[in-house]
Amino acid sequence: MIRVGGDVERRPRVDVTTERLRVIAELIDRGELTTYVGAVLPVSDTRDAHMMLEGRRVVLNVDTAHEIKATGH
């Protein structure tokens, strides 16, 4: 549940199963499902990843080693 102001909103339930993940993986492997990855962050940037999911503004910098680093906490 998420509390917004005085109201409580319920997020849709995600029902993840091994079988569903297997089907998705097969679709990707066959090229029938295309995924788009906006950013890949290291575990040390978990906070920034969650902020991005919440729609908060996070500035990402790409260094010369092609690693993405979040800035502007």
N, C-alpha and C positions, 0 to 999 in steps of 0.2 A: 504494500500500500504506500501511496505517496500522499503526503499532507500538503495541500496547496491552500494557503490562507487558512481558513477554518474548515475547509472541506477535505474529505479524503477521497482520492481517486484510486481506482484499481487499474494496474497495468494489465494488458492482455497476458494470459498465461502462455508460456512457450513450452510445448511438450516435445522435448528432445529425446529421441530413442536411438539406440545403436542402428536399428534397421533404417530409420529415416536418414541418419548420417551416411550410411552405406550407399543408399540410393543417390543422395546428393553427390557423394564422391564419384560414383559411377558416371553420373551425368557430366560432371566436370571432366573426368578422364576421357569421355567420348567426345568432348567439345560441344555438347548439347546445352551446357549451362556455362555462361561466362560470368566470372566474378570480377569486381573492380575493388581494388584495395587503395584506399585514400592515403594511408600511412602505416608504416610498420615501426612500432616503437619498442625499445628495450624494456624489460621488466622494471628497470629503475625509473621509468617514466609512466608508471601505472596511473599516478595521480593525473597527469596530463591527458592520458588516454580516456579516463573517465570524464574529465572536463570536456573533451571533444565530443563524447557521446551525449553529454548533457546540452550540447550546443553552445558551450562557452567558447570564447575566442582564445585560441592558443596559436602562437606563432611558431612555426617549425623552421629550423635552419638545417640545410644539408651541408655537411662538411666534405672535405676532399676525399675522405675514405668512404663516401656514400652512406654514411650513417645519419639518421634523422635525429635531431636533438630538439626538444621543446624548450622554448624560452618565453619569458614574459609572464612568469607565474603571477 
